Amino acid sequence: MLFRDFVYAARTLRRSPVFAATAIVTIGLGIGASTAIFSVTNAVLLRPLPYKDPERLVFAIGDMKKRNVKDFPLSNASFIDLEKGSTGVFEDVGAVRTFRATIPRDDNTPEQIRGAGVTTNFFRLLGARVLFGRDFEDADGVPQAAPPANAGAGTPAPPGLPAAVILSYEYWQRRFGGSTEIFGKPMPGARQGANQIVGVLQPGVELFFPPDANMERLPDLWFALRLNYDNANRNTVSLRAIGRLKPGVSIERAQSAVSAIAAEARKNFLIQGTAGYDLRLEPLHRHVVEEVKPALVALMGAVAFLLLIACANVANLLLVRASLRDRELAVRTALGGSWWQMVTQTLAEALLLALGGAVLGLALAYGGVRELRALAPANLPRLDAIAIDPSVLVFTACATLIATLLFGVVPALRSARPDLALVLRSAGRTGALGAAGLLRSAVVVAEVALSFVLLIGCGLMIRSFVALQRIDPGFNPRGLLTFELLGTGGGQQPQQRAALIRDIESRLRSLPGVRTVTASFPFPLAGGFTPIRWGLEPALTDPSKFQAVDWQIVVPGYFEAMQTPLLAGRTFTEADNAPERKIVIVDQALATKAFPNQNAVGKRILIRLITPEPEWMEVIGVVAHQRQSSLADPGREQIYFTDGYLSHGAVNRWAIRTSADPATYAAAVRAEMAKVGGRVVVNELEPMDVLMTRARAGTRFTLMLIGVFAVIAAALAAIGLYGVLSTVVRQRTAEIGVRMALGAAPGGIFRMVIAHALRLSAAGVLGGLVAAFALTRLMSGMLVGTQPTDPPTFVAIAVLFLMIAAMASWIPARRAAALDPTEALRQE
């Protein structure tokens, strides 16, 4: 019986190819968009991290609550406190820090590597296997011996212990061709006994951290850390800690244990006490995706609305089709056809349409996934894992069944209970069409409401993107070529590092068309910013008065090259570029906060950067505030030091301002830097405009997708409205003929149809307004310079939708106005 229903449904649909194609394309758009976005959501939000029992892994994060500093790394001493004090709740605790460096290739040219220092238990903690060689052992983490307490100035330091090194599988294949002869030997370029390669890790081991943690995702080399307990360096932080909860231990219980460890640190150490130091546990997966989750949830909501609109559109098509077939169905019922047979036949048609839509949707989703990977922002974790996998196929199957029920059940029930007397007595089509008119109108109102909400979301994202475009970053990005230089600061005397920096500046400045050259660490919008503390006179007696500030090391001429406005005082000169010069430049935000209604130039400020205790620094200038980490968020106040203050070589991000397109200078920069001695490697060479574009990528990604969904939704709603009005015109043909025979003008008929369309649209817009006021609040974290209930956006979208409704009703209204009353009455 069921097979016969499907065969009959297929034959029926084949006789109506336009209807079938329209329905399949409509459903295909909804399922395709839903499948593509679910593939992203599945890879990022739903799929567990590729670690052993990932649900028991947590980050242990440092916070400085009184300074509003979150997600702070831990010092060696703080990590050891955590490790020793949490044995009751953690099965294991490990730590990692990452870095970039250069090592020589076989031909002695420099090679950039990404490295990670880890505790010896780190791979066992994550469940990663060492494929060849051995894992780290406890002996690999024994701290280096300290010099004897009574050692004189000429006493040599104890011999250093070698660092055990494990290679990533990918680097082992790339650099050493998979050779096992490297085990037990030092890394290339390292002195004998400095380190030793002991193993190779399994393929595909990744580190997953939030984007603002500035951690390398795929280290090439993994070094065993030799951590010593040193309270003197408790404020030198670099470790990211991960713990594995014991079976049955809740995160709340573990939080109580680590909070007690933090409370002990606050009691015993002044800075921890005055800064409000605390330890916070966050589930690993939740913390990694926290930043991108709101956008993905919003996109899933958008495609759910789109699928509902598509289903409503097809439901309307099926209702019209059922109305046109009411006479046929009534005859079949009169001849003994059962209610259930009528339902299964209509549902069989709906299921065939949904299956066709699912096939088309999967094809669209395959292409969509490739585009999503290209468009996705860099901070989207697990981007490589986005794919149409079995989980996504299951989702598509479920979406197909749900779509079948959504657009098939009501038409099936409607067609299963025809009024036999009314249908068989009706000579024409209008009686059948009129019976379901109210239901079709209600479906269109729902379509309009859903698409209106999507258009509101699109409008808010457009407003945010425009606001992002207009934000002044505090510098001029045009004409800047930026790049990272590795190998300029290690293993040399300060004078040698200073000479190297001057040599690089000179070489870059000599390139034709280069107007200015500068360098800093960190660099705006390139990541790596961490806070230090600052204070004024009261902080000497009350350390709780210290506050957090972002810091940056620059070479003289930085502000001129970046074209950052100088608001007061002066900028750094070469004479200032020395360790003994205790001077700083602050931004306008810090100057206003520290010295309200005063001139900050000449004032002193307490800073702790390279000394155990804060030292007085003189403010010599005030500059405009720069957007350092995000265009959307102004960030903290900023303070600037010279590279010489840190004994030279700390700067690693360079920029040249050119008189032509900066991208055309890339080859010249690489060629010139190849002439510099040592292990200098050029990395991430790109125009500053690229960094600006990347900073807007998240908003642009969400805007583009919601925009596409909103346009499709508005088009489907307009098509649904057009279909209802066309049906209404056919339904009211006799009435229109009578009106025109009694003297009604064509213009009046035209306005009647338009008014009907606007009434349906207005009802949908009102429903959409209520829904949008509630739902757009969920987008507040994604918006920039715009409120989720922005009145201009709501008014503009309402007007736009009424215009769309008027356009959709134009053709049916013209057709009604052009009816010949004699012909209309004859047809009825």
C-alpha positions in Angstrom: 0.0 0.0 0.0 2.7 2.5 1.0 4.8 1.6 -2.1 1.6 2.2 -4.3 1.2 5.6 -2.7 4.7 6.6 -3.5 4.3 5.3 -7.1 1.1 7.3 -7.5 2.7 10.4 -5.9 5.6 10.2 -8.3 3.3 10.0 -11.3 1.2 12.9 -10.0 4.3 15.1 -9.5 5.6 14.2 -12.9 2.4 15.6 -14.4 3.1 18.9 -12.6 6.8 19.5 -13.2 6.7 23.3 -12.5 5.1 22.7 -9.1 7.5 19.9 -8.2 10.6 21.8 -9.3 9.5 24.9 -7.4 8.8 23.0 -4.2 12.1 21.0 -4.4 14.2 24.1 -5.0 12.4 25.9 -2.1 13.0 23.0 0.3 16.5 22.5 -1.0 17.5 26.1 -0.2 16.2 25.6 3.4 17.9 22.2 3.9 21.1 23.2 2.2 21.6 26.3 4.3 20.7 24.4 7.5 23.1 21.6 6.6 26.0 23.9 5.8 25.7 25.9 9.0 25.1 22.8 11.1 28.4 21.4 9.7 30.1 24.4 11.2 28.2 24.2 14.5 28.9 20.5 14.7 32.7 20.9 14.1 33.1 23.8 16.5 30.4 23.5 19.2 29.2 19.9 19.3 32.1 17.6 18.4 34.3 16.7 21.5 37.9 17.9 21.5 40.2 15.1 20.2 41.6 14.3 23.7 41.1 11.5 26.1 37.8 11.9 28.1 37.7 15.6 27.1 34.6 16.3 29.2 36.9 16.0 32.3 39.5 18.5 31.1 39.4 22.1 32.4 41.5 25.2 32.1 42.9 26.6 35.3 42.9 30.4 34.6 44.4 33.2 36.6 42.2 36.4 37.2 43.2 39.7 38.8 39.7 40.7 39.8 40.5 44.1 41.4 42.3 45.1 38.2 39.7 43.7 35.8 42.2 41.4 34.2 40.9 38.0 33.1 42.5 34.9 31.5 45.9 35.6 32.9 48.7 32.9 32.6 50.3 31.4 35.7 53.8 31.7 37.0 56.0 28.7 37.7 55.3 29.0 41.5 51.5 29.5 41.0 51.4 26.4 38.8 53.3 24.3 41.3 51.0 25.5 44.1 48.0 24.4 41.9 49.6 21.1 41.2 50.4 20.3 44.8 47.2 21.7 46.3 44.6 20.1 44.1 45.5 16.4 44.2 42.1 15.7 45.9 40.1 16.9 42.9 42.5 16.5 39.9 43.7 13.3 38.5 46.5 15.2 36.8 47.5 18.8 36.1 49.8 20.0 33.3 51.0 23.2 31.8 52.2 24.6 28.4 53.6 27.7 26.9 54.4 28.3 23.2 56.8 30.4 21.3 58.3 31.0 17.8 62.0 30.7 17.1 64.5 30.1 14.3 67.0 27.2 13.9 69.4 26.6 11.0 68.6 24.3 8.1 71.2 21.9 6.7 72.4 24.6 4.4 72.6 27.0 7.4 69.7 29.2 6.2 67.3 30.0 9.0 64.1 28.1 9.5 61.1 29.3 11.6 59.8 26.8 14.1 56.8 26.8 16.4 57.7 25.4 19.8 55.9 24.4 23.0 57.3 23.9 26.5 55.2 21.4 28.4 55.3 19.6 31.8 56.5 16.0 31.5 53.0 14.6 32.0 51.4 16.8 29.3 50.8 14.1 26.6 49.6 11.6 29.1 47.2 14.2 30.4 45.7 14.8 27.0 45.9 11.2 25.9 48.3 11.9 23.1 50.7 9.0 22.1 54.3 9.1 21.3 54.6 7.2 18.1 58.4 6.6 18.0 61.0 6.9 20.7 59.8 7.7 24.2 57.6 10.0 26.1 58.9 12.6 28.6 59.9 11.1 31.9 59.9 12.7 35.4 63.7 13.1 35.1 63.3 15.4 32.1 61.5 17.9 34.3 64.0 18.1 37.2 64.8 21.8 37.8 68.2 23.1 36.8 70.6 23.3 39.7 70.9 26.7 41.3 74.4 28.2 42.0 75.6 27.6 45.6 74.4 30.3 48.0 78.0 31.2 49.1 79.4 31.1 45.5 81.7 34.0 44.6 81.5 36.1 41.5 84.0 33.9 39.7 82.4 30.6 40.6 81.2 28.9 37.4 77.5 28.0 37.2 76.6 24.3 37.5 76.4 22.5 34.2 73.0 22.8 32.6 70.7 19.8 32.1 69.7 19.0 28.5 66.1 19.7 27.4 64.3 16.6 26.1 62.6 17.3 22.8 59.7 15.5 21.1 59.0 16.3 17.5 55.6 16.6 16.0 54.9 13.9 13.4 54.4 16.5 10.6 57.7 18.3 11.4 59.6 15.0 11.7 58.4 14.1 8.2 59.0 17.5 6.7 62.5 18.2 8.2 64.0 14.8 8.8 62.2 12.7 6.2 60.9 10.2 8.9 64.5 9.1 9.9 64.8 7.4 13.2 68.6 8.1 13.3 67.9 11.5 15.0 66.8 10.0 18.3 69.3 10.8 21.0 70.9 13.6 19.0 70.6 17.4 19.6 68.5 19.6 17.5 70.3 21.3 14.6 72.1 24.4 15.6 72.1 23.6 19.3 75.3 23.1 21.3 76.2 19.6 22.3 74.2 18.6 25.5 71.8 21.5 25.2 68.8 19.4 24.2 68.1 15.9 22.9 65.5 14.5 20.6 63.8 11.6 22.4 60.6 10.9 20.4 58.0 11.7 17.7 54.4 12.4 18.5 51.4 10.8 16.8 50.0 12.8 13.8 47.5 15.6 14.3 48.1 16.7 17.9 46.8 20.2 18.3 46.5 22.8 21.1 43.1 24.3 21.5 42.9 27.7 23.2 40.8 30.8 22.9 42.2 33.1 20.2 43.2 35.9 22.6 45.4 33.4 24.5 48.0 33.8 21.6 49.0 30.1 21.7 50.5 28.2 18.8 48.0 25.6 17.5 50.4 23.2 15.9 53.9 23.2 17.6 56.7 21.6 15.6 58.9 20.9 18.7 57.8 20.1 22.2 60.3 20.7 25.0 60.1 19.3 28.6 59.9 22.2 31.0 62.2 22.2 34.1 60.0 24.2 36.5 61.5 25.4 39.7 59.6 26.9 42.7 60.7 30.6 42.9 58.6 33.0 44.8 60.8 35.9 43.6 59.5 35.3 40.1 55.9 34.7 41.0 54.9 37.7 38.9 56.6 36.4 35.8 53.7 34.5 34.1 53.7 32.4 30.9 52.1 29.0 31.7 48.6 27.9 30.6 47.4 25.2 33.0 45.1 22.2 32.2 43.7 19.8 34.7 41.9 16.5 34.5 39.1 16.1 37.0 39.0 12.8 38.9 36.0 10.6 38.0 32.9 11.7 39.9 34.4 15.1 40.9 32.2 18.0 39.9 33.6 21.3 38.6 32.0 23.1 41.5 33.9 21.0 44.0 37.2 21.4 42.1 36.5 25.2 41.9 36.3 25.3 45.7 39.6 23.5 46.0 41.5 25.9 43.6 39.8 28.9 45.1 41.3 27.9 48.5 44.8 27.8 46.8 44.2 31.3 45.4 43.1 32.5 48.8 46.3 31.2 50.3 48.3 33.1 47.7 46.4 36.3 48.4 47.2 35.9 52.1 50.9 35.2 51.6 51.9 37.5 48.7 51.3 41.2 48.6 50.7 41.6 44.8 48.3 38.7 44.7 46.4 40.1 47.6 46.1 43.6 46.4 45.3 42.6 42.8 42.5 40.2 43.9 44.2 37.1 42.4 41.9 34.2 41.9 41.9 30.8 40.0 39.0 30.0 37.8 38.1 26.7 36.3 36.5 26.5 32.8 35.6 23.4 30.9 38.1 23.1 28.1 35.7 22.9 25.2 33.3 25.6 26.5 36.2 28.1 27.0 37.7 27.4 23.5 34.4 28.2 21.7 33.1 30.9 24.1 34.0 33.8 21.8 32.4 32.3 18.6 29.4 30.6 20.2 26.9 33.5 20.1 27.5 34.0 16.3 27.1 30.3 15.6 23.9 30.1 17.7 22.5 33.2 15.9 23.3 31.6 12.5 21.6 28.3 13.5 18.6 30.3 14.6 18.7 32.1 11.2 18.8 28.9 9.2 16.0 27.4 11.4 13.9 30.4 10.5 14.8 30.0 6.8 13.8 26.3 6.9 10.5 27.2 8.5 9.8 29.8 5.8 10.7 27.3 3.1 8.3 24.8 4.7 5.6 27.4 5.0 6.0 28.3 1.3 5.8 24.7 0.2 2.8 24.1 2.5 1.1 27.0 0.7 1.8 25.4 -2.6 0.4 22.1 -1.4 -2.7 23.8 -0.1 -3.4 25.5 -3.4 -2.7 22.2 -5.2 -5.0 20.3 -2.8 -7.7 23.0 -3.3 -7.4 22.5 -7.1 -7.7 18.7 -6.6 -10.6 18.9 -4.1 -13.1 17.7 -6.8 -10.9 14.7 -7.6 -10.4 13.8 -3.9 -14.1 14.2 -3.2 -15.0 11.8 -6.0 -12.5 9.3 -4.6 -13.9 9.7 -1.1 -17.4 9.2 -2.5 -16.3 6.0 -4.2 -15.1 4.6 -0.9 -11.6 6.1 -0.4 -10.7 6.2 3.3 -9.5 9.2 5.3 -6.2 7.5 5.9 -5.7 6.8 2.2 -6.1 10.5 1.4 -3.6 11.4 4.1 -0.9 8.9 3.1 -1.2 9.9 -0.5 -0.6 13.6 0.2 2.2 12.8 2.7 3.8 10.5 0.1 3.9 13.5 -2.3 5.3 15.7 0.5 8.0 13.1 1.4 9.1 12.8 -2.3 9.4 16.6 -2.5 11.4 16.7 0.8 13.7 13.9 -0.5 14.3 15.8 -3.7 15.0 18.9 -1.6 17.4 17.0 0.6 19.4 15.8 -2.4 19.6 19.3 -3.8 20.3 20.7 -0.3 23.2 18.3 0.2 24.7 19.4 -3.1 24.3 23.1 -2.1 25.8 22.3 1.4 28.9 20.6 -0.1 29.6 23.8 -2.1 28.6 26.0 0.8 31.1 24.3 3.2 34.0 25.2 0.9 32.9 28.8 0.8 32.4 28.9 4.6 36.0 27.7 5.1 37.2 30.5 2.9 35.0 33.2 4.5 35.3 32.1 8.1 37.2 34.3 10.5 40.6 33.2 11.7 39.4 32.9 15.3 36.9 30.2 14.4 38.4 27.1 16.1 38.7 23.7 14.3 38.1 25.3 10.9 39.8 22.3 9.2 37.3 19.9 10.8 34.2 21.5 9.1 32.9 18.8 6.7 29.8 16.9 5.6 30.4 13.9 7.9 28.0 11.2 9.2 26.7 13.5 12.0 25.8 16.1 9.4 24.1 13.5 7.2 22.0 12.4 10.2 21.0 16.0 10.8 20.0 16.4 7.1 17.9 13.2 7.4 16.2 14.6 10.5 15.7 18.0 8.9 14.1 16.3 5.9 11.6 14.4 8.0 10.8 17.5 10.1 10.3 19.5 6.9 8.0 16.8 5.6 5.8 17.0 8.7 5.9 20.8 8.7 4.7 21.4 5.2 2.9 18.1 4.6 0.6 17.4 7.6 -1.7 20.4 7.3 -2.3 20.0 3.6 -2.7 16.2 4.1 -5.4 16.7 6.8 -7.0 19.5 4.7 -7.3 17.2 1.6 -8.5 14.2 3.6 -11.7 15.9 4.8 -13.3 17.5 1.7 -16.9 18.8 2.0 -18.4 16.4 -0.6 -21.7 18.3 -1.1 -20.0 21.7 -1.5 -17.2 20.5 -3.7 -19.3 18.4 -6.0 -21.9 21.2 -6.3 -19.3 23.7 -7.3 -19.1 24.0 -11.0 -15.9 26.1 -11.2 -12.7 26.3 -9.2 -13.4 29.2 -6.9 -15.3 27.2 -4.3 -12.4 24.8 -3.8 -9.9 27.7 -3.8 -11.9 29.7 -1.2 -12.2 26.8 1.3 -8.5 27.0 2.4 -8.0 30.8 1.8 -7.9 31.7 5.5 -5.3 28.9 6.2 -3.1 30.0 3.3 -3.3 33.7 4.5 -2.2 32.6 8.0 0.7 30.7 6.6 1.8 33.8 4.6 1.5 36.0 7.7 3.8 33.5 9.5 6.3 33.6 6.6 6.3 37.4 6.7 6.9 37.4 10.4 9.8 35.0 10.3 11.5 36.7 7.3 11.0 40.1 9.0 13.0 38.8 12.0 15.8 37.7 9.7 15.8 41.0 7.9 16.0 42.8 11.3 19.1 40.7 12.2 20.6 41.5 8.8 19.9 45.2 9.3 21.6 45.2 12.7 24.6 43.5 11.4 24.9 46.0 8.5 24.7 48.8 11.0 27.5 47.1 13.1 29.7 46.5 10.0 29.3 50.2 9.0 30.2 51.2 12.5 33.3 49.0 12.4 34.3 50.6 9.1 34.1 54.1 10.6 36.1 53.3 13.8 39.3 55.2 14.1 42.0 52.7 15.1 44.3 55.4 16.3 46.7 55.1 13.4 46.6 55.2 9.6 46.5 51.6 8.2 46.8 52.7 4.5 50.2 52.3 2.9 51.6 50.1 5.7 53.3 46.7 5.1 53.7 44.7 8.3 55.7 41.6 9.1 57.2 39.6 11.9 61.0 39.2 12.2 62.2 36.2 14.1 65.8 35.8 15.3 66.7 39.4 16.1 66.8 39.3 19.9 68.3 36.1 21.3 71.8 35.0 22.3 73.6 38.4 21.8 74.9 41.3 23.8 72.6 44.4 24.0 75.0 46.4 21.8 74.9 43.7 19.2 71.1 43.5 19.3 70.9 47.3 19.0 73.3 47.3 16.0 71.2 44.6 14.3 68.0 46.6 14.8 69.7 49.7 13.3 71.0 47.6 10.4 67.5 46.3 9.7 66.0 49.8 9.9 68.7 51.1 7.5 68.2 48.4 5.0 64.4 48.8 4.9 64.6 52.6 4.7 66.9 52.2 1.7 64.2 50.5 -0.4 62.9 52.9 -3.1 59.5 54.2 -2.1 59.8 53.5 1.6 58.9 56.6 3.5 59.2 55.4 7.2 60.2 52.3 9.1 59.2 51.2 12.6 59.0 48.2 14.9 57.2 47.3 18.1 56.2 44.5 20.4 53.3 43.7 20.4 51.7 45.2 17.3 48.2 46.6 16.9 45.6 44.0 15.9 48.3 41.3 15.7 47.8 39.9 19.2 50.1 39.3 22.1 49.0 42.1 24.4 49.1 41.5 28.2 48.6 44.0 31.0 51.1 45.3 33.6 50.3 47.4 36.6 50.6 51.2 37.1 49.8 53.5 39.9 50.4 56.9 41.4 51.8 58.0 44.8 49.0 56.4 46.9 49.9 53.0 45.5 53.2 53.1 47.4 51.4 52.7 50.7 48.3 51.0 49.4 49.1 48.5 46.6 45.4 48.0 45.9 45.6 51.3 44.1 47.5 49.7 41.3 45.6 49.2 38.1 46.1 47.3 34.8 47.4 48.8 31.6 48.4 47.3 28.2 52.1 48.0 27.3 54.0 48.2 24.1 57.7 48.4 23.3 58.5 50.6 20.3 61.5 52.0 18.5 61.9 55.8 18.1 59.8 57.1 15.2 57.0 54.6 15.9 54.2 57.1 16.3 55.3 59.1 13.2 55.4 55.9 11.1 52.0 54.8 12.3 50.7 58.3 12.0 49.3 58.2 15.5 48.4 61.7 16.6 50.6 63.3 19.2 48.3 65.2 21.6 50.8 66.6 24.1 54.5 66.6 24.8 56.9 64.8 22.4 57.6 61.3 21.1 60.8 59.2 21.6 64.1 60.1 20.1 67.3 58.0 19.6 68.7 59.6 22.8 65.7 58.1 24.7 66.4 54.6 23.4 68.6 53.4 26.4 68.1 51.4 29.6 68.8 54.3 31.9 66.1 56.5 30.4 63.1 56.1 32.7 60.5 57.7 30.4 57.2 56.6 28.9 54.5 57.8 26.5 50.9 57.2 27.5 47.7 57.3 25.5 44.9 59.7 26.0 42.8 57.2 28.0 45.5 56.6 30.6 46.4 60.4 30.8 42.7 61.2 31.4 42.4 58.5 34.0 45.6 59.2 35.9 45.6 63.0 35.6 42.0 64.2 35.0 41.8 67.9 34.0 45.6 68.1 34.0 48.5 68.0 31.6 50.0 64.6 32.0 53.3 65.6 30.4 56.0 65.9 33.1 54.1 63.9 35.6 55.4 60.6 37.1 53.8 57.2 37.1 54.7 54.0 38.9 55.3 51.0 36.6 56.6 47.5 37.1 57.9 45.9 33.9 61.5 44.7 34.4 62.2 45.5 38.0 61.0 43.5 41.1 59.2 46.5 42.4 57.5 49.4 40.6 59.7 52.3 39.5 58.9 55.9 38.7 58.7 56.8 35.1 58.3 60.3 33.6 55.5 60.9 31.1 57.0 62.8 28.1 54.1 62.6 25.7 50.4 61.8 25.2 49.1 60.1 22.0 45.8 59.0 20.7 44.3 55.7 21.9 45.1 52.8 19.5 42.8 49.8 19.0 45.2 47.1 20.0 43.4 43.8 20.2 40.0 44.5 18.5 38.3 47.1 16.4 35.0 46.4 18.2 36.4 46.9 21.7 38.5 49.9 22.7 40.5 47.8 25.2 42.5 49.0 28.1 44.6 52.1 28.5 48.1 51.9 26.9 51.7 52.8 27.9 54.8 52.8 25.6 58.4 52.1 26.4 61.5 52.3 24.2 63.2 49.1 22.9 66.4 50.3 24.6 64.7 50.3 28.0 64.5 46.5 27.7 68.1 46.3 26.5 67.2 46.2 22.8 65.9 43.4 20.6 62.4 43.0 22.1 60.7 44.4 19.1 59.7 41.7 16.5 56.9 43.2 14.5 57.9 45.6 11.8 56.1 48.0 9.5 57.1 50.1 6.5 55.0 53.0 5.1 55.3 53.1 1.4 54.4 55.6 -1.4 52.8 52.8 -3.5 50.8 49.7 -2.9 52.5 48.1 0.1 51.8 44.5 -1.2 54.2 45.1 -4.1 57.1 45.5 -1.6 56.9 42.0 -0.2 59.5 40.5 -2.4 61.9 43.4 -1.9 61.6 43.1 1.9 62.3 39.4 1.9 65.3 39.8 -0.4 66.7 42.6 1.8 66.1 40.6 5.1 67.9 37.6 3.5 71.1 39.7 3.5 70.9 40.3 7.3 73.2 38.0 9.2 72.1 35.5 11.8 68.8 33.6 11.9 66.4 36.3 10.7 63.2 35.0 9.2 60.4 37.0 7.7 57.0 35.8 8.8 53.3 36.9 8.3 54.2 39.6 5.7 51.0 41.4 4.8 49.6 44.9 4.4 48.0 46.5 7.5 44.7 46.6 5.6 44.7 42.8 5.8 44.9 43.0 9.6 42.1 45.5 9.6 40.0 43.3 7.4 40.8 40.3 9.6 39.7 42.3 12.6 36.3 42.8 10.9 36.1 39.2 9.7 33.8 37.9 12.4 31.2 40.6 11.9 31.5 40.3 8.1 31.1 36.5 8.2 27.9 36.8 10.3 26.6 39.7 8.2 27.1 37.8 4.9 25.4 34.7 6.0 22.5 36.3 7.8 22.2 38.7 4.8 22.0 35.8 2.3 19.4 34.0 4.5 17.4 37.2 4.9 17.3 37.8 1.2 16.2 34.3 0.5 13.6 34.5 3.2 12.3 37.8 1.9 12.1 36.4 -1.6 10.2 33.2 -0.4 7.8 35.4 1.6 7.2 37.6 -1.4 6.6 34.5 -3.6 4.2 33.1 -1.0 2.4 36.4 -0.9 2.2 36.5 -4.7 0.8 33.0 -4.7 -1.9 33.8 -2.2 -2.9 37.0 -4.0 -3.0 35.2 -7.4 -5.3 32.6 -5.8 -7.5 35.3 -4.3 -7.9 37.0 -7.6 -9.0 33.6 -9.2 -11.2 32.9 -6.2 -12.9 36.4 -6.4 -13.2 36.5 -10.2 -17.0 36.5 -10.2 -17.1 39.1 -7.4 -14.6 41.4 -9.3 -16.7 40.9 -12.5 -19.9 42.0 -10.6 -18.1 45.0 -9.1 -16.8 46.2 -12.4 -20.2 45.6 -14.1 -21.8 47.8 -11.4 -19.3 50.6 -12.2 -16.2 49.9 -10.1 -13.1 51.4 -11.8 -10.0 49.3 -12.5 -8.0 51.6 -10.2 -10.3 50.6 -7.3 -9.9 46.9 -8.0 -6.1 47.4 -8.2 -6.1 49.2 -4.8 -8.4 46.5 -3.3 -5.8 43.7 -4.1 -2.9 45.9 -2.9 -4.7 46.6 0.3 -5.3 42.9 0.9 -1.5 42.3 0.5 -0.6 45.1 2.8 -3.0 43.9 5.4 -1.4 40.4 5.4 2.1 41.9 5.4 1.2 44.4 8.2 0.0 41.5 10.3 3.2 39.6 9.7 5.3 42.7 10.4 3.6 43.2 13.7 4.2 39.6 14.7 7.8 39.9 13.5 8.3 43.1 15.5 7.3 41.3 18.7 9.6 38.4 18.0 12.5 40.6 16.9 12.3 42.7 20.1 12.7 39.5 22.1 15.2 37.6 19.9 17.6 40.4 18.8 18.7 40.9 22.4 20.6 37.6 22.0 22.7 39.4 19.3 23.9 42.1 21.7 27.4 40.6 22.1 27.8 40.6 18.3 26.8 44.2 17.6 29.1 47.2 17.4 27.8 50.7 18.0 24.3 49.5 17.6 21.6 48.5 20.1 19.6 45.3 19.5 16.4 47.3 19.5 17.7 50.1 17.2 14.6 52.1 16.2 16.0 53.2 12.8 16.7 49.6 11.8 13.2 48.4 12.8 11.5 51.3 11.0 13.6 50.9 7.9 13.0 47.1 7.7 9.3 47.5 8.3 9.0 50.0 5.4 11.2 47.8 3.2 9.0 44.8 3.8 5.8 46.7 3.0 7.5 47.8 -0.2 8.4 44.2 -1.0 4.7 43.3 -0.3 3.5 46.0 -2.7 5.9 44.7 -5.4 4.8 41.1 -4.9 1.1 42.1 -5.2 1.6 44.3 -8.3 1.1 41.6 -10.9 -2.0 40.0 -9.3 -3.5 43.5 -8.8 -2.8 44.4 -12.4 -4.4 41.1 -13.5 -7.5 41.8 -11.4 -7.8 45.4 -12.7 -7.6 44.2 -16.3 -10.4 41.6 -16.0 -13.2 41.8 -18.6 -16.4 41.7 -16.5 -18.4 39.9 -19.2 -15.7 37.2 -19.6 -15.3 36.9 -15.7 -19.0 36.3 -15.3 -19.2 33.9 -18.1 -16.3 31.8 -16.6 -18.3 31.5 -13.3 
